[in-house]
Amino acid sequence: MGKIIIENRTYTKTDLLQGHWKEADPYFHQALTFCQQWLQGNQSFELPSSGSTGAPKDILVHRTQMEISAAATRDFFNISKGSPLLCCLNTWMIGGKMMLVRALEWEANLYLVKPSENPLLDTPTINFDFVAMVPMQVSACLANGQSQAILKKIKNLIIGGAPSSPALIKKILQEDIQAYQTYGMTETVSHIALAKITGEELIYQVLPGVKIGTDAQQRLCIQAPMAGSKTLQTNDLVEMVDDKSFKWLGRSDFTINSGGIKLQPEGMEPKMAVPFERIFGHQNFFLYGKADEKLGQKLVLIIEEQRIQEEKEQELQEVLKTLFNRYHLPKEILYAKAFIRTPSGKINRPETFKHCL
């Protein structure tokens, strides 16, 4: 029981263990090679981190951590043997790697496809029990009638890699998608907390065995069996609800100090989302701190758009004056033709800022 399915090719655990595959595509070859190493009992794996606890780097993840994480997720969602899973995340990264581990540990049937903006267009019409996606993929699937129908039949959808926008959360609620936003990082080998999307405000509940707290700057600290024995200090600002749940506020390293006023862009962006979408449509945007001789940093709004929209800018600024005080208003609006993203789907804010028009 338990298979990896690529297009019309099926591989059993015996096939994987003995290397009985002929995948010419390097992507599928590396994924199956990882499966072989796992079945051979490899005890550690070097993986690139996403940067949640500091600058991105390669870190060593131990097998036991991945086993604990997979077991916690299986128990949380009550996944049974032979369940159909879909892996559409990048298997070079921890999110995709953990989908491979889950399939092998759960003895599930995993359909493996290359990561794409709308992966459900490339999959068989199966009612999947468990799927992991990044927000960009969920948004693309919802925008297409064929893929939306498949998405609505997924029993458990987890969304990670980046926060879901207010507009995406609203759409998930409208379509009654059974979805959870995850919180985690490479150091915790996938998520340590889940927030079921039942309303616009997300409250994360930690998995069993996970302990959380905050430091003096309100940054989340984590002790988790899937993270090993060490305490992890993150750069994520949170509001503790109780000792097992929290609200995520944003990244401390994105905090903007503008003339002594501390601005948290990821807390402001959801408040801007509704008027922004009404004026600019479904364009992506984010707030950023630009060096300024007088203020040290000034707040700028960056929009994913091909050309400058002066009339829309003026309309948005007038609306924002009713939502924020003058210290929280963008001092400048910039445009980027296409946002630069990390391999896990997050917007790379510093790199995108460098390429603004």
N, C-alpha and C positions, 0 to 999 in steps of 0.2 A: 504494500500500500504506500502511496506517496510517489508522485512523478513530477518531472519537469517537462513542460510541453512548450516547444518553440515551433510556431506555425503548425505544420502537420507532422512534426517529429516528436516522439515521446521517449524520454529517458528515465529508466528506473534507477533506484539507488545502486544496484549492481552495475549498470551501465556507467554511472557517474564514478563510482569507486574504481572501476577498471579502466576508465578513460575511453570508453566505447562511444565516441562521438566524432563527427567530422564536420564541425562548424567552421566554415572558412571565414565568416565574419569575426573580426577581432573582439567585438563587443560581446557576442554570445560565447566565444571561446574563453574569455577571461572569467565570465560569470560561472560557466561550468567548471572551470579550473578551480575556482574558489569552492564550489560544491564538493569537488573531489578532495581538496585539502581538508575540508571540514569532516568529511566522512572518514578520511585517513587519521583523524584525531589530532590535527594541528592544534597547538595550545595557545598560539598568539598570532595576531594579524596587525600589520601596520596600515593605518587608515588616515586620510587627510581630515583634519578637524574643520568645523565651520566657523570657529572664532568666537564662540559664546563665552569662553573663559579667558580670552586674550587673543593675540594675533594668531591667524590660521597657521597650522603646522601639522606635520605628521605625528601621530601618537600611536603607541602600542596598546592594543586592546586584547585582553585575555579571553579565552574561550568561555571560562566560567561566567564572566560578565554577560556575554551574549546569550548563554543558556538561561541565566536568571531572567534577563529581559524578555526573552521569548516566552518563558513559562508564565511570567507575570501578565503578559498581553493575552496569552491563550486563556488563562484563568479569568481575566477580566471580561473577555468577550465570549467565553465558553465555546471555544472552537473545537470541533470534533475531528477525528481522523477522517481523511478522505475529502475534507472540505475543499471546494474550489477557491483558489486565491489568484489574484492578478498582481504581478510585479511590473509596474510601468515607471519606476524610479531608476535613477542612474545607479547601477550596481557597482560602480567605482567608489561611491560614497556610502556612508553608514546606513542611510535610509534604505537603499536598494540591497545592500549586503544583508541587512536584518530581515528583509523579505525572503531572501534565500534561506537564511538560518531558520526562520519560522516554518517555512515549508518543510525543511528536512526534519526539524525537531517535532513538528506537529503531525508528520506523516500525511501532509496535505498534497493536493494536486495543484501545482503552481503553473499558471500560464505566464510565460516570460516574453515581454515585448520590449522593443527599444523605447527609451523615453522620448516622448513627443508632446506637443502642445495639447493634442486631443488623442490620447492613447486608445480610447474606446472605439474609435473608428477602425482600429486594426485588430480588434479582438473578436472572438466568437461570441454569439449571443447567448451567454451563460449567466445565470443568476449567481454572481460571486458572493461568497460569505464574508470576505475580508479583502479590502483594497487600501493601499496608501497612495496618496497623491500630494503634490504641492498645490497651492492656491491657483496658480496660473492654469494648471491642468483642469481643475474643477470648474473654473470659470469658462474655459473653452468647451468643456463637455456640456455645460448647461446652455450654452449658446447655440448648440446644434440639436435639432429634434431627435435624430437617430441616437446620438450618444446620451442625450438627456434621459431617454427612455431606459437605457441600460443602467445609467447612474442611479435612477430612482429605485432600481431593483437590487442594488448592492445592500447586503444586510448590515455591514459595518464598514463605514468609510472613515479613515483617519486622514487628517490634513496636517501637514507639517512642512518644515523647511523655512517657512516665513508665516507671519500672521495673516489671517484672512481679512480682507478689507470689509468695512461696514456694508458696502454694496453687495459683496459676495455673500456675507452672512444673511443679509436680507433675502437674497435669491434662494439660498439653501432653505430658509424657513418657509418661503412661499411654495417651494416645490416639495416640501416635506421630505428632504433628504436625511437619512439617518447618519449624521456626521459628527465627528469629534475633532476639535482642534487639539493638537498635541503640544507639549512642551518638553524639550529635551535637547541633547547635543551629542556629539561624537563621544565625549568623555563619559556620558551615561549610556552609551550604546543605544541610541534611540530615546524614546520618551520616558519620563519619570512621572508625568502628570497628564491628565486628559480633561478637556472641558467639553461636555456635550453641548452641541449648538441647539439650544432651546429658546434662546432670546438674544438680544443684541449685546448684552453684557456677558462676557465669558468668565466663569469661575472654574479654576483648575483644581482638580482633586488628585492628590498624589497616589501612586500605586502602593500596595502593601509593602511595608518594610522601609519606605522612604521617609526620611526626616528632613524638615526644612526650617529655615530661620532667615534672619536678615542681619546685615552688618550696620554700622553707624550711618552709612549712606543709603540705607534701605535697599541694598542689593541682595539678591537671593543667595543663600548658602544651602548646599545640598549634601546630605549624607544618604547614600543609596547603595544597596548591595550590588546593583549592576554597574556602579561606578568604582567598585573596589572598596578599600578600607578608608581612603582619604576623603576629607571634606573638600568639596568643590566650592570655590568662590566665583560666582558669575558676575557679569557686567549688566545683568537684567534688574531693573527697578521694579519692585512689586509692592502690592498692598496685601498684607496678611489678613485673611478672613478668619481663620483659626489655625491650629497647629498642623492641619492636613490640607488646607486649601488656600488659594491666593488669587489675586487679580494681577495680571501682567500690565505694567505701565509703559515700558519701553527700555531702551538701552542707555545706560549711564554714559557710554562713550559717544552717544549722539547728542548729549545735552549741549545746548548752545548758551554761552555766557555773553549776553548782549548788554553792555554797559552796566554790568553787575546784576542784571535780571537773568535768572536761570530759566531757560525755555526747554521743554521736553517735546520735541517734534512728534514723536509717536503717540503722545497723548493728545496733541492738538489735531492731528490729521483726521481722526474719525469725526471730530466735530465739524471739520470743513467739508467732509465727503459729500453730504447731501446737496448743499448749495453749489459745490464745485461741479457735481455731475449734472445738475440742472442747467448750468451755464456752459460747461465745456464738453458735456457728454461723457462717454465711458473712457476718457483718457486717464492714464496713470499720472500720479503726481507724488511729490514728497517735499518736506521742508528740510532746509539745510542751513548750516552756518557758514557764511562767507566772510573772509577776513576784512576788517574795516578799521581804518586809522583812528576813528573817533570812538567807536563802540567796542573795539576788539574783535567782535563778530557781529554781523547783522543777519537777521532772519531773511532767507530768500525762499521763494516757491519755485520748484522746478517741475515743468510739465513735459510729458512725452508728446511732442507735437512737431510737425514739420515746419510750421511757420508761425510768426508772431501774431497774436490775436488781441490787438489793443482795445477794441470795444468790449470784448469779453473780460479783459483784465480789469477795466474800470468798473464794470458791473459787479465782478467778484469782490473787488476791494470795498465797494459800498456795502455789500452784504456782510463781509467779514467785520466791518466796523460795528455791526449790531451783535456780533458773537464774541469778540475779543476786545480787551482794552488796547490802547495804542502801542503798548510795549510788545504785544503779541501779534501785531500785524506784519505781514511780509513787507520788507523795505524794497524788494525788487522781485520781478518775475522773470525767470530764465526758461529756456526751452532746450530740450535734447531730442534729436530725431528718433533715437531708440535707446531705451534704458539698458545699461549693461547689468547683467545678472551673474550671480555666482553659480557654480555647478548644481547647487541645491535649490536654485530658483529664487533666491533672495535678490532684491535690488542692491547692486553694489553702489552705494551712495557716493563715496569719494571718487570712484572712477567715472561715474555718470556725470558728476559735477564738472570734472575736467573737460568733458566733451560737450558742454553746453554751448548753444549758439551765441 
